[in-house]
C-alpha cells in the first residue's frame, strides 16, 4: 500500500509540473473551487392533534474542484465528502447521508486546443461510517433488524479507464474506452452482500467504460451537475452493464444560502437485481473557502 501511495504521489507531481509553465497565462491559470455546506432541519410537536414525530437532522458536506489546462494537456480533480445524521423522538441516531468520492482526470490532445483527447480517469468512492438496514435483514436465515450492511471500505469502488473523449466548451464531456473496476469489501461478514466470496476481499473486472458529464446553469441561479457512468464487464460471462447516474441541482438564493436537491440511480446486478435510488433535498448555508 505504501508503494502504491508513493507512485501516485510521484504521478501527481509529474502532472503538476506539466502545467507549471502556464501559470502566467491568464486563460490557463488553475481554476479552483472549495465550498463547505452546512444544512439542518428541525420539527417539534406538542399536543398536536394532527400528530407528528419530533426530529432533528444535520448534514455537512465539502466539495472541491481543481482544473488545470495547457495547449494540449488538461487535468481535473473533483472530490466530495459529506456526512448527515437524523434523530427522531426516542429512536436511535440514524445516518441520512454519507459519502467519500474522489475523481481524477488527465487528458491529452494531439492538436492545440482540440475538443478531442485521450483521457485517463481514476475514480474512488466509499463512506465514513457504518450503514444499517432498518426494514429487512438481507442475510439468509436471519431476521434481526436493524442490521449493518456497509462500512468504511465496505464497500469501496475504484475504476481506472483510458478513453477517447469529446468536450464541448466547459459544460459537456463524453468519453468511451476500456477500463478496470475493483470492488473492495474489507469486512468479511459483508462480502456476500456485494457479490464477493467470503474469502475474497477484492473483485476485479475488465470491460468497456463510458461517461457523460454535464455541468451548466440551466436557468438563472440554478446549476445542474449531472454525470452518468456505464461499465460493461467483458471478461467471462457478459452481464448487464453497471450504471450510476448522479444529478445535483444547486439553487442559489443569495451568496450564502442555497437549496440543494440530489438524486442518484445505481444499478449493479452483482449486488441487487433492483434499481437503487438515493434522494436528498436540503436548505443550507454555503461557505466559499476558495
C-alpha atoms as an extended CHARMM CRD file, in Angstrom:
* protein
*
       290  EXT
         1         1  UNK       CA              0.0000000000        0.0000000000        0.0000000000  PROA      1               0.0000000000
         2         2  UNK       CA              2.8330000000        2.4360000000        0.8280000000  PROA      2               0.0000000000
         3         3  UNK       CA              4.4310000000        1.7620000000       -2.5730000000  PROA      3               0.0000000000
         4         4  UNK       CA              1.1360000000        2.4580000000       -4.3410000000  PROA      4               0.0000000000
         5         5  UNK       CA              0.7010000000        5.7620000000       -2.4720000000  PROA      5               0.0000000000
         6         6  UNK       CA              4.2940000000        6.7380000000       -3.3100000000  PROA      6               0.0000000000
         7         7  UNK       CA              3.7990000000        6.0100000000       -7.0300000000  PROA      7               0.0000000000
         8         8  UNK       CA              0.5460000000        8.0280000000       -7.0670000000  PROA      8               0.0000000000
         9         9  UNK       CA              2.2590000000       10.9950000000       -5.4110000000  PROA      9               0.0000000000
        10        10  UNK       CA              5.0480000000       10.9140000000       -7.9990000000  PROA      10              0.0000000000
        11        11  UNK       CA              2.4510000000       10.7370000000      -10.7590000000  PROA      11              0.0000000000
        12        12  UNK       CA              0.5760000000       13.7980000000       -9.4600000000  PROA      12              0.0000000000
        13        13  UNK       CA              3.8310000000       15.7630000000       -9.0320000000  PROA      13              0.0000000000
        14        14  UNK       CA              4.7740000000       14.9330000000      -12.6290000000  PROA      14              0.0000000000
        15        15  UNK       CA              1.3500000000       16.0670000000      -13.8700000000  PROA      15              0.0000000000
        16        16  UNK       CA              1.5330000000       19.3410000000      -11.9180000000  PROA      16              0.0000000000
        17        17  UNK       CA              4.9480000000       20.1120000000      -13.4360000000  PROA      17              0.0000000000
        18        18  UNK       CA              3.4990000000       19.7940000000      -16.9370000000  PROA      18              0.0000000000
        19        19  UNK       CA              1.2000000000       22.7440000000      -16.2400000000  PROA      19              0.0000000000
        20        20  UNK       CA              3.5160000000       24.9750000000      -14.2060000000  PROA      20              0.0000000000
        21        21  UNK       CA              4.8390000000       26.7930000000      -17.2800000000  PROA      21              0.0000000000
        22        22  UNK       CA              1.3840000000       28.2700000000      -17.9230000000  PROA      22              0.0000000000
        23        23  UNK       CA              0.9080000000       29.9580000000      -14.5600000000  PROA      23              0.0000000000
        24        24  UNK       CA              1.3630000000       33.4510000000      -16.0800000000  PROA      24              0.0000000000
        25        25  UNK       CA             -1.1990000000       32.8430000000      -18.8350000000  PROA      25              0.0000000000
        26        26  UNK       CA             -4.4910000000       34.2880000000      -17.5730000000  PROA      26              0.0000000000
        27        27  UNK       CA             -6.5970000000       31.8840000000      -19.6520000000  PROA      27              0.0000000000
        28        28  UNK       CA             -4.6940000000       28.8580000000      -18.4230000000  PROA      28              0.0000000000
        29        29  UNK       CA             -4.4560000000       29.6430000000      -14.7330000000  PROA      29              0.0000000000
        30        30  UNK       CA             -5.7480000000       26.8400000000      -12.4780000000  PROA      30              0.0000000000
        31        31  UNK       CA             -9.4620000000       27.0390000000      -11.7070000000  PROA      31              0.0000000000
        32        32  UNK       CA            -10.1580000000       26.2790000000       -8.0520000000  PROA      32              0.0000000000
        33        33  UNK       CA            -13.3310000000       25.8880000000       -6.0240000000  PROA      33              0.0000000000
        34        34  UNK       CA            -13.7760000000       24.6530000000       -2.4800000000  PROA      34              0.0000000000
        35        35  UNK       CA            -17.0220000000       25.1030000000       -0.5650000000  PROA      35              0.0000000000
        36        36  UNK       CA            -18.4970000000       23.9100000000        2.7060000000  PROA      36              0.0000000000
        37        37  UNK       CA            -22.2730000000       23.3900000000        3.0040000000  PROA      37              0.0000000000
        38        38  UNK       CA            -23.9920000000       23.0200000000        6.3840000000  PROA      38              0.0000000000
        39        39  UNK       CA            -27.6810000000       22.0560000000        6.4880000000  PROA      39              0.0000000000
        40        40  UNK       CA            -30.1390000000       21.4210000000        9.3160000000  PROA      40              0.0000000000
        41        41  UNK       CA            -33.8600000000       20.7360000000        9.7420000000  PROA      41              0.0000000000
        42        42  UNK       CA            -35.9410000000       20.5270000000       12.9060000000  PROA      42              0.0000000000
        43        43  UNK       CA            -39.5750000000       19.6780000000       13.6880000000  PROA      43              0.0000000000
        44        44  UNK       CA            -41.2900000000       19.6950000000       17.0760000000  PROA      44              0.0000000000
        45        45  UNK       CA            -44.8440000000       18.7120000000       18.0920000000  PROA      45              0.0000000000
        46        46  UNK       CA            -46.5650000000       19.1980000000       21.4620000000  PROA      46              0.0000000000
        47        47  UNK       CA            -50.2450000000       18.3220000000       21.9490000000  PROA      47              0.0000000000
        48        48  UNK       CA            -50.6170000000       18.4920000000       18.1830000000  PROA      48              0.0000000000
        49        49  UNK       CA            -53.9230000000       16.8730000000       17.2290000000  PROA      49              0.0000000000
        50        50  UNK       CA            -52.7260000000       16.0830000000       13.7070000000  PROA      50              0.0000000000
        51        51  UNK       CA            -49.8200000000       14.0200000000       15.0500000000  PROA      51              0.0000000000
        52        52  UNK       CA            -46.1670000000       14.0220000000       14.0780000000  PROA      52              0.0000000000
        53        53  UNK       CA            -42.6640000000       12.9630000000       15.1100000000  PROA      53              0.0000000000
        54        54  UNK       CA            -40.0950000000       15.2730000000       16.6700000000  PROA      54              0.0000000000
        55        55  UNK       CA            -36.9560000000       15.1960000000       14.5660000000  PROA      55              0.0000000000
        56        56  UNK       CA            -33.6040000000       16.8640000000       14.1120000000  PROA      56              0.0000000000
        57        57  UNK       CA            -31.4170000000       16.3920000000       11.0360000000  PROA      57              0.0000000000
        58        58  UNK       CA            -27.9330000000       17.7760000000       10.3910000000  PROA      58              0.0000000000
        59        59  UNK       CA            -25.5230000000       17.3800000000        7.4840000000  PROA      59              0.0000000000
        60        60  UNK       CA            -22.1520000000       18.7520000000        6.4680000000  PROA      60              0.0000000000
        61        61  UNK       CA            -20.5820000000       18.4840000000        3.0150000000  PROA      61              0.0000000000
        62        62  UNK       CA            -17.2670000000       19.6090000000        1.5000000000  PROA      62              0.0000000000
        63        63  UNK       CA            -16.9820000000       19.8990000000       -2.2990000000  PROA      63              0.0000000000
        64        64  UNK       CA            -13.9420000000       20.8200000000       -4.3370000000  PROA      64              0.0000000000
        65        65  UNK       CA            -12.8560000000       21.2030000000       -7.9810000000  PROA      65              0.0000000000
        66        66  UNK       CA             -9.3980000000       21.9090000000       -9.3310000000  PROA      66              0.0000000000
        67        67  UNK       CA             -8.7860000000       22.2240000000      -13.0930000000  PROA      67              0.0000000000
        68        68  UNK       CA             -5.5350000000       22.9960000000      -14.9300000000  PROA      68              0.0000000000
        69        69  UNK       CA             -5.1810000000       23.3510000000      -18.7010000000  PROA      69              0.0000000000
        70        70  UNK       CA             -2.4490000000       23.9760000000      -21.2640000000  PROA      70              0.0000000000
        71        71  UNK       CA             -2.4310000000       23.9190000000      -25.0600000000  PROA      71              0.0000000000
        72        72  UNK       CA             -2.6720000000       20.1200000000      -25.1980000000  PROA      72              0.0000000000
        73        73  UNK       CA             -2.9950000000       18.8980000000      -21.6080000000  PROA      73              0.0000000000
        74        74  UNK       CA             -5.8770000000       19.0780000000      -19.1760000000  PROA      74              0.0000000000
        75        75  UNK       CA             -6.0250000000       17.8990000000      -15.5700000000  PROA      75              0.0000000000
        76        76  UNK       CA             -9.1150000000       17.6710000000      -13.3370000000  PROA      76              0.0000000000
        77        77  UNK       CA             -9.5270000000       16.9260000000       -9.6260000000  PROA      77              0.0000000000
        78        78  UNK       CA            -13.0100000000       16.5800000000       -8.1600000000  PROA      78              0.0000000000
        79        79  UNK       CA            -13.8660000000       15.4670000000       -4.6360000000  PROA      79              0.0000000000
        80        80  UNK       CA            -16.8510000000       15.3180000000       -2.3030000000  PROA      80              0.0000000000
        81        81  UNK       CA            -17.0470000000       14.3930000000        1.3650000000  PROA      81              0.0000000000
        82        82  UNK       CA            -20.2600000000       14.5090000000        3.3570000000  PROA      82              0.0000000000
        83        83  UNK       CA            -21.9700000000       13.1060000000        6.4300000000  PROA      83              0.0000000000
        84        84  UNK       CA            -25.5090000000       13.5750000000        7.7360000000  PROA      84              0.0000000000
        85        85  UNK       CA            -27.4110000000       12.2940000000       10.7910000000  PROA      85              0.0000000000
        86        86  UNK       CA            -31.0680000000       12.1280000000       11.8030000000  PROA      86              0.0000000000
        87        87  UNK       CA            -32.6630000000       11.8750000000       15.2750000000  PROA      87              0.0000000000
        88        88  UNK       CA            -36.3640000000       11.0810000000       15.6320000000  PROA      88              0.0000000000
        89        89  UNK       CA            -38.1030000000       11.0280000000       19.0320000000  PROA      89              0.0000000000
        90        90  UNK       CA            -36.8720000000        8.0660000000       21.0900000000  PROA      90              0.0000000000
        91        91  UNK       CA            -35.3010000000        6.2610000000       18.1190000000  PROA      91              0.0000000000
        92        92  UNK       CA            -31.5280000000        5.8290000000       17.8850000000  PROA      92              0.0000000000
        93        93  UNK       CA            -29.4110000000        8.2270000000       15.8530000000  PROA      93              0.0000000000
        94        94  UNK       CA            -29.5150000000        7.2700000000       12.1660000000  PROA      94              0.0000000000
        95        95  UNK       CA            -27.3020000000        8.1190000000        9.2060000000  PROA      95              0.0000000000
        96        96  UNK       CA            -29.0260000000       10.1220000000        6.4700000000  PROA      96              0.0000000000
        97        97  UNK       CA            -26.0860000000       10.8450000000        4.1720000000  PROA      97              0.0000000000
        98        98  UNK       CA            -22.5380000000        9.5080000000        3.8790000000  PROA      98              0.0000000000
        99        99  UNK       CA            -20.0690000000        9.8120000000        1.0210000000  PROA      99              0.0000000000
       100       100  UNK       CA            -16.3600000000        9.9390000000        0.2130000000  PROA      100             0.0000000000
       101       101  UNK       CA            -15.7560000000       10.4630000000       -3.5090000000  PROA      101             0.0000000000
       102       102  UNK       CA            -12.6420000000       11.4790000000       -5.4450000000  PROA      102             0.0000000000
       103       103  UNK       CA            -12.2190000000       11.6390000000       -9.2170000000  PROA      103             0.0000000000
       104       104  UNK       CA             -9.0890000000       12.4420000000      -11.2210000000  PROA      104             0.0000000000
       105       105  UNK       CA             -8.8090000000       13.0110000000      -14.9640000000  PROA      105             0.0000000000
       106       106  UNK       CA             -5.8540000000       13.6520000000      -17.2690000000  PROA      106             0.0000000000
       107       107  UNK       CA             -6.3670000000       14.4180000000      -20.9580000000  PROA      107             0.0000000000
       108       108  UNK       CA             -4.0270000000       14.9240000000      -23.9150000000  PROA      108             0.0000000000
       109       109  UNK       CA             -4.9860000000       16.4290000000      -27.2990000000  PROA      109             0.0000000000
       110       110  UNK       CA             -2.8760000000       15.8760000000      -30.4150000000  PROA      110             0.0000000000
       111       111  UNK       CA             -3.8610000000       19.3150000000      -31.7270000000  PROA      111             0.0000000000
       112       112  UNK       CA             -3.6940000000       22.6030000000      -29.8710000000  PROA      112             0.0000000000
       113       113  UNK       CA             -6.9700000000       23.4850000000      -28.1030000000  PROA      113             0.0000000000
       114       114  UNK       CA             -8.7370000000       20.4870000000      -29.6950000000  PROA      114             0.0000000000
       115       115  UNK       CA            -12.0750000000       19.2270000000      -28.3050000000  PROA      115             0.0000000000
       116       116  UNK       CA            -10.9980000000       15.5940000000      -28.8210000000  PROA      116             0.0000000000
       117       117  UNK       CA             -8.4810000000       13.9970000000      -26.4730000000  PROA      117             0.0000000000
       118       118  UNK       CA             -7.1840000000       10.7850000000      -24.9990000000  PROA      118             0.0000000000
       119       119  UNK       CA             -8.4160000000       10.8770000000      -21.4230000000  PROA      119             0.0000000000
       120       120  UNK       CA             -7.3380000000        8.8510000000      -18.3840000000  PROA      120             0.0000000000
       121       121  UNK       CA             -9.7390000000        8.7060000000      -15.4560000000  PROA      121             0.0000000000
       122       122  UNK       CA             -9.4230000000        7.4070000000      -11.8900000000  PROA      122             0.0000000000
       123       123  UNK       CA            -12.4210000000        7.2430000000       -9.5580000000  PROA      123             0.0000000000
       124       124  UNK       CA            -12.6950000000        6.2180000000       -5.8850000000  PROA      124             0.0000000000
       125       125  UNK       CA            -15.8720000000        6.0090000000       -3.8150000000  PROA      125             0.0000000000
       126       126  UNK       CA            -16.6580000000        4.8000000000       -0.2690000000  PROA      126             0.0000000000
       127       127  UNK       CA            -18.1600000000        6.1040000000        3.0020000000  PROA      127             0.0000000000
       128       128  UNK       CA            -17.2100000000        7.1950000000        6.5360000000  PROA      128             0.0000000000
       129       129  UNK       CA            -19.4980000000        5.3230000000        8.9280000000  PROA      129             0.0000000000
       130       130  UNK       CA            -21.4510000000        2.0900000000        9.3480000000  PROA      130             0.0000000000
       131       131  UNK       CA            -24.7240000000        1.8770000000        7.4430000000  PROA      131             0.0000000000
       132       132  UNK       CA            -27.7790000000       -0.0880000000        8.6320000000  PROA      132             0.0000000000
       133       133  UNK       CA            -30.8810000000       -1.5750000000        7.0380000000  PROA      133             0.0000000000
       134       134  UNK       CA            -33.8960000000       -0.7330000000        9.2200000000  PROA      134             0.0000000000
       135       135  UNK       CA            -36.5340000000       -2.5080000000        7.1020000000  PROA      135             0.0000000000
       136       136  UNK       CA            -35.2600000000       -6.0230000000        6.4320000000  PROA      136             0.0000000000
       137       137  UNK       CA            -32.3430000000       -8.3460000000        7.0970000000  PROA      137             0.0000000000
       138       138  UNK       CA            -30.5650000000       -9.3030000000        3.8270000000  PROA      138             0.0000000000
       139       139  UNK       CA            -28.6510000000      -12.1970000000        5.4600000000  PROA      139             0.0000000000
       140       140  UNK       CA            -30.2400000000      -15.5710000000        4.7910000000  PROA      140             0.0000000000
       141       141  UNK       CA            -31.9100000000      -17.1400000000        7.8340000000  PROA      141             0.0000000000
       142       142  UNK       CA            -31.6820000000      -14.0120000000        9.9840000000  PROA      142             0.0000000000
       143       143  UNK       CA            -34.4470000000      -11.5280000000       10.7750000000  PROA      143             0.0000000000
       144       144  UNK       CA            -32.9030000000       -9.2050000000       13.3660000000  PROA      144             0.0000000000
       145       145  UNK       CA            -33.1220000000       -5.5060000000       12.4670000000  PROA      145             0.0000000000
       146       146  UNK       CA            -31.5210000000       -3.0540000000       12.2330000000  PROA      146             0.0000000000
       147       147  UNK       CA            -28.5400000000       -4.8760000000       10.7070000000  PROA      147             0.0000000000
       148       148  UNK       CA            -25.2280000000       -3.4470000000        9.4970000000  PROA      148             0.0000000000
       149       149  UNK       CA            -24.8950000000       -3.6040000000        5.7150000000  PROA      149             0.0000000000
       150       150  UNK       CA            -21.9770000000       -1.2510000000        4.9520000000  PROA      150             0.0000000000
       151       151  UNK       CA            -18.9550000000        0.4600000000        6.4940000000  PROA      151             0.0000000000
       152       152  UNK       CA            -15.7380000000        2.3020000000        5.6410000000  PROA      152             0.0000000000
       153       153  UNK       CA            -14.1310000000        0.4480000000        2.6860000000  PROA      153             0.0000000000
       154       154  UNK       CA            -17.0370000000       -1.9990000000        2.7800000000  PROA      154             0.0000000000
       155       155  UNK       CA            -17.7090000000       -1.4410000000        0.0170000000  PROA      155             0.0000000000
       156       156  UNK       CA            -15.2760000000        0.7770000000       -1.8610000000  PROA      156             0.0000000000
       157       157  UNK       CA            -15.3920000000        1.2090000000       -5.6240000000  PROA      157             0.0000000000
       158       158  UNK       CA            -12.3600000000        2.0070000000       -7.7860000000  PROA      158             0.0000000000
       159       159  UNK       CA            -12.3200000000        2.4530000000      -11.5460000000  PROA      159             0.0000000000
       160       160  UNK       CA             -9.4810000000        3.2740000000      -13.9300000000  PROA      160             0.0000000000
       161       161  UNK       CA            -10.1170000000        3.8770000000      -17.6140000000  PROA      161             0.0000000000
       162       162  UNK       CA             -8.4350000000        5.1260000000      -20.7670000000  PROA      162             0.0000000000
       163       163  UNK       CA            -10.8590000000        6.7410000000      -23.1980000000  PROA      163             0.0000000000
       164       164  UNK       CA            -11.3880000000        8.7810000000      -26.3070000000  PROA      164             0.0000000000
       165       165  UNK       CA            -13.0590000000       11.9410000000      -25.0660000000  PROA      165             0.0000000000
       166       166  UNK       CA            -15.0100000000       14.7990000000      -26.6450000000  PROA      166             0.0000000000
       167       167  UNK       CA            -15.5040000000       18.0720000000      -24.8030000000  PROA      167             0.0000000000
       168       168  UNK       CA            -17.9880000000       20.8210000000      -25.6960000000  PROA      168             0.0000000000
       169       169  UNK       CA            -16.9660000000       24.0740000000      -24.0400000000  PROA      169             0.0000000000
       170       170  UNK       CA            -16.7990000000       23.8910000000      -20.2510000000  PROA      170             0.0000000000
       171       171  UNK       CA            -20.1700000000       22.2090000000      -19.7490000000  PROA      171             0.0000000000
       172       172  UNK       CA            -20.1360000000       18.8340000000      -21.5460000000  PROA      172             0.0000000000
       173       173  UNK       CA            -17.7310000000       15.8990000000      -21.7620000000  PROA      173             0.0000000000
       174       174  UNK       CA            -18.4070000000       12.4420000000      -23.1460000000  PROA      174             0.0000000000
       175       175  UNK       CA            -15.9560000000        9.5410000000      -23.3080000000  PROA      175             0.0000000000
       176       176  UNK       CA            -15.7370000000        5.8860000000      -24.3300000000  PROA      176             0.0000000000
       177       177  UNK       CA            -12.9310000000        3.4010000000      -23.7770000000  PROA      177             0.0000000000
       178       178  UNK       CA            -11.5810000000        0.4620000000      -21.7930000000  PROA      178             0.0000000000
       179       179  UNK       CA            -11.4250000000        0.2460000000      -18.0270000000  PROA      179             0.0000000000
       180       180  UNK       CA            -10.8160000000       -1.7160000000      -14.8650000000  PROA      180             0.0000000000
       181       181  UNK       CA            -13.2510000000       -1.8320000000      -11.9640000000  PROA      181             0.0000000000
       182       182  UNK       CA            -12.4690000000       -3.0220000000       -8.4380000000  PROA      182             0.0000000000
       183       183  UNK       CA            -14.9740000000       -3.6880000000       -5.6680000000  PROA      183             0.0000000000
       184       184  UNK       CA            -13.3640000000       -3.8160000000       -2.2200000000  PROA      184             0.0000000000
       185       185  UNK       CA            -15.1460000000       -5.1570000000        0.8610000000  PROA      185             0.0000000000
       186       186  UNK       CA            -12.8620000000       -5.0910000000        3.8890000000  PROA      186             0.0000000000
       187       187  UNK       CA            -15.2520000000       -6.7260000000        6.3850000000  PROA      187             0.0000000000
       188       188  UNK       CA            -15.7540000000      -10.4480000000        5.7230000000  PROA      188             0.0000000000
       189       189  UNK       CA            -19.3060000000      -10.5680000000        7.0590000000  PROA      189             0.0000000000
       190       190  UNK       CA            -20.4400000000       -8.0570000000        4.4020000000  PROA      190             0.0000000000
       191       191  UNK       CA            -18.7190000000       -9.5020000000        1.3140000000  PROA      191             0.0000000000
       192       192  UNK       CA            -21.5280000000      -11.7110000000        0.0570000000  PROA      192             0.0000000000
       193       193  UNK       CA            -23.8750000000       -8.6910000000        0.0260000000  PROA      193             0.0000000000
       194       194  UNK       CA            -21.7180000000       -7.1490000000       -2.7130000000  PROA      194             0.0000000000
       195       195  UNK       CA            -21.1610000000      -10.2040000000       -4.9020000000  PROA      195             0.0000000000
       196       196  UNK       CA            -17.8580000000      -11.3480000000       -3.3770000000  PROA      196             0.0000000000
       197       197  UNK       CA            -16.9180000000      -14.6400000000       -1.7740000000  PROA      197             0.0000000000
       198       198  UNK       CA            -16.2540000000      -14.6830000000        1.9810000000  PROA      198             0.0000000000
       199       199  UNK       CA            -12.5030000000      -15.2100000000        1.4390000000  PROA      199             0.0000000000
       200       200  UNK       CA            -12.3610000000      -12.5990000000       -1.3600000000  PROA      200             0.0000000000
       201       201  UNK       CA            -11.6150000000       -9.0170000000       -0.2750000000  PROA      201             0.0000000000
       202       202  UNK       CA            -11.4580000000       -7.5460000000       -3.7690000000  PROA      202             0.0000000000
       203       203  UNK       CA            -13.1270000000       -8.2950000000       -7.0910000000  PROA      203             0.0000000000
       204       204  UNK       CA            -11.5620000000       -7.0500000000      -10.3350000000  PROA      204             0.0000000000
       205       205  UNK       CA            -13.4030000000       -6.6830000000      -13.6430000000  PROA      205             0.0000000000
       206       206  UNK       CA            -12.1980000000       -5.6360000000      -17.0960000000  PROA      206             0.0000000000
       207       207  UNK       CA            -14.5810000000       -4.0550000000      -19.5460000000  PROA      207             0.0000000000
       208       208  UNK       CA            -15.9030000000       -1.1710000000      -21.6180000000  PROA      208             0.0000000000
       209       209  UNK       CA            -16.2620000000        2.1550000000      -19.8270000000  PROA      209             0.0000000000
       210       210  UNK       CA            -18.3420000000        5.1750000000      -20.8300000000  PROA      210             0.0000000000
       211       211  UNK       CA            -19.0470000000        8.5080000000      -19.1390000000  PROA      211             0.0000000000
       212       212  UNK       CA            -21.2010000000       11.5430000000      -19.8560000000  PROA      212             0.0000000000
       213       213  UNK       CA            -20.7410000000       14.6690000000      -17.7240000000  PROA      213             0.0000000000
       214       214  UNK       CA            -22.9170000000       17.8040000000      -17.9170000000  PROA      214             0.0000000000
       215       215  UNK       CA            -22.4920000000       20.8960000000      -15.7490000000  PROA      215             0.0000000000
       216       216  UNK       CA            -24.2840000000       24.1240000000      -16.6360000000  PROA      216             0.0000000000
       217       217  UNK       CA            -26.5990000000       26.8310000000      -15.3360000000  PROA      217             0.0000000000
       218       218  UNK       CA            -29.8860000000       25.6940000000      -16.8860000000  PROA      218             0.0000000000
       219       219  UNK       CA            -31.8760000000       28.7230000000      -15.6950000000  PROA      219             0.0000000000
       220       220  UNK       CA            -30.7810000000       31.7730000000      -13.7320000000  PROA      220             0.0000000000
       221       221  UNK       CA            -29.2600000000       30.7640000000      -10.3560000000  PROA      221             0.0000000000
       222       222  UNK       CA            -29.9410000000       27.0400000000      -10.9460000000  PROA      222             0.0000000000
       223       223  UNK       CA            -26.8680000000       24.9010000000      -11.6650000000  PROA      223             0.0000000000
       224       224  UNK       CA            -27.2730000000       21.2950000000      -12.8360000000  PROA      224             0.0000000000
       225       225  UNK       CA            -24.3330000000       18.9250000000      -12.3430000000  PROA      225             0.0000000000
       226       226  UNK       CA            -25.1700000000       15.5590000000      -13.9240000000  PROA      226             0.0000000000
       227       227  UNK       CA            -22.9360000000       12.5610000000      -14.5590000000  PROA      227             0.0000000000
       228       228  UNK       CA            -23.7810000000        9.0920000000      -15.8320000000  PROA      228             0.0000000000
       229       229  UNK       CA            -21.2700000000        6.2190000000      -15.8290000000  PROA      229             0.0000000000
       230       230  UNK       CA            -21.5610000000        2.8870000000      -17.6250000000  PROA      230             0.0000000000
       231       231  UNK       CA            -19.3300000000       -0.1560000000      -17.1720000000  PROA      231             0.0000000000
       232       232  UNK       CA            -19.8130000000       -3.4000000000      -19.1030000000  PROA      232             0.0000000000
       233       233  UNK       CA            -17.6590000000       -6.3290000000      -17.9780000000  PROA      233             0.0000000000
       234       234  UNK       CA            -16.3770000000       -8.3300000000      -20.9690000000  PROA      234             0.0000000000
       235       235  UNK       CA            -14.2320000000      -10.8230000000      -19.0440000000  PROA      235             0.0000000000
       236       236  UNK       CA            -16.1330000000      -14.1060000000      -18.7470000000  PROA      236             0.0000000000
       237       237  UNK       CA            -19.9130000000      -14.0950000000      -18.8420000000  PROA      237             0.0000000000
       238       238  UNK       CA            -21.4080000000      -10.9200000000      -20.3420000000  PROA      238             0.0000000000
       239       239  UNK       CA            -23.8780000000       -9.3550000000      -17.8910000000  PROA      239             0.0000000000
       240       240  UNK       CA            -25.9880000000       -6.2320000000      -17.7390000000  PROA      240             0.0000000000
       241       241  UNK       CA            -23.8790000000       -3.0590000000      -17.5650000000  PROA      241             0.0000000000
       242       242  UNK       CA            -23.3370000000       -1.3040000000      -14.2410000000  PROA      242             0.0000000000
       243       243  UNK       CA            -24.9170000000        2.1590000000      -14.2720000000  PROA      243             0.0000000000
       244       244  UNK       CA            -24.5230000000        5.0890000000      -11.8900000000  PROA      244             0.0000000000
       245       245  UNK       CA            -26.3970000000        8.3300000000      -12.6500000000  PROA      245             0.0000000000
       246       246  UNK       CA            -25.9010000000       11.2360000000      -10.2600000000  PROA      246             0.0000000000
       247       247  UNK       CA            -27.7610000000       14.5640000000      -10.5270000000  PROA      247             0.0000000000
       248       248  UNK       CA            -27.2490000000       17.6500000000       -8.3750000000  PROA      248             0.0000000000
       249       249  UNK       CA            -29.3260000000       20.8180000000       -8.5510000000  PROA      249             0.0000000000
       250       250  UNK       CA            -27.7440000000       23.8210000000       -6.8230000000  PROA      250             0.0000000000
       251       251  UNK       CA            -30.3590000000       26.5830000000       -6.4670000000  PROA      251             0.0000000000
       252       252  UNK       CA            -28.8480000000       29.8560000000       -5.3180000000  PROA      252             0.0000000000
       253       253  UNK       CA            -30.9840000000       32.1160000000       -3.1150000000  PROA      253             0.0000000000
       254       254  UNK       CA            -28.1970000000       34.5610000000       -2.3010000000  PROA      254             0.0000000000
       255       255  UNK       CA            -24.4080000000       34.4880000000       -1.8550000000  PROA      255             0.0000000000
       256       256  UNK       CA            -24.5530000000       32.2060000000        1.1980000000  PROA      256             0.0000000000
       257       257  UNK       CA            -27.9440000000       30.4310000000        1.1640000000  PROA      257             0.0000000000
       258       258  UNK       CA            -28.7260000000       27.5340000000       -1.1960000000  PROA      258             0.0000000000
       259       259  UNK       CA            -31.3280000000       24.8720000000       -1.8360000000  PROA      259             0.0000000000
       260       260  UNK       CA            -29.7310000000       21.6030000000       -2.9180000000  PROA      260             0.0000000000
       261       261  UNK       CA            -31.5290000000       18.6640000000       -4.4790000000  PROA      261             0.0000000000
       262       262  UNK       CA            -29.6610000000       15.4730000000       -5.3500000000  PROA      262             0.0000000000
       263       263  UNK       CA            -30.8110000000       12.1280000000       -6.6520000000  PROA      263             0.0000000000
       264       264  UNK       CA            -28.7170000000        9.1440000000       -7.6480000000  PROA      264             0.0000000000
       265       265  UNK       CA            -29.6670000000        5.9720000000       -9.5140000000  PROA      265             0.0000000000
       266       266  UNK       CA            -27.3880000000        2.9290000000       -9.2340000000  PROA      266             0.0000000000
       267       267  UNK       CA            -27.6680000000       -0.4910000000      -10.8400000000  PROA      267             0.0000000000
       268       268  UNK       CA            -25.2850000000       -3.4290000000      -10.3980000000  PROA      268             0.0000000000
       269       269  UNK       CA            -26.8920000000       -6.8520000000      -10.7130000000  PROA      269             0.0000000000
       270       270  UNK       CA            -23.9780000000       -8.4860000000       -8.8620000000  PROA      270             0.0000000000
       271       271  UNK       CA            -25.3070000000       -6.6930000000       -5.7850000000  PROA      271             0.0000000000
       272       272  UNK       CA            -29.0490000000       -6.3630000000       -6.4000000000  PROA      272             0.0000000000
       273       273  UNK       CA            -31.4380000000       -7.0030000000       -9.2810000000  PROA      273             0.0000000000
       274       274  UNK       CA            -33.4810000000       -3.9180000000       -8.4260000000  PROA      274             0.0000000000
       275       275  UNK       CA            -32.6180000000       -0.3140000000       -9.2650000000  PROA      275             0.0000000000
       276       276  UNK       CA            -31.2060000000        1.5420000000       -6.2460000000  PROA      276             0.0000000000
       277       277  UNK       CA            -32.2860000000        5.1430000000       -5.5870000000  PROA      277             0.0000000000
       278       278  UNK       CA            -30.9280000000        7.8090000000       -3.2400000000  PROA      278             0.0000000000
       279       279  UNK       CA            -32.5140000000       11.2590000000       -2.8770000000  PROA      279             0.0000000000
       280       280  UNK       CA            -31.5690000000       14.2220000000       -0.6750000000  PROA      280             0.0000000000
       281       281  UNK       CA            -33.0630000000       17.7210000000       -0.5240000000  PROA      281             0.0000000000
       282       282  UNK       CA            -31.7740000000       20.3910000000        1.8470000000  PROA      282             0.0000000000
       283       283  UNK       CA            -31.6060000000       24.0880000000        2.6320000000  PROA      283             0.0000000000
       284       284  UNK       CA            -28.1000000000       25.0240000000        3.6620000000  PROA      284             0.0000000000
       285       285  UNK       CA            -25.5500000000       27.7100000000        4.3940000000  PROA      285             0.0000000000
       286       286  UNK       CA            -22.6350000000       27.7290000000        1.9540000000  PROA      286             0.0000000000
       287       287  UNK       CA            -19.1450000000       28.9620000000        2.7900000000  PROA      287             0.0000000000
       288       288  UNK       CA            -16.8800000000       29.5100000000       -0.2220000000  PROA      288             0.0000000000
       289       289  UNK       CA            -13.4030000000       28.6490000000        1.0580000000  PROA      289             0.0000000000
       290       290  UNK       CA            -11.6650000000       29.0860000000       -2.2950000000  PROA      290             0.0000000000
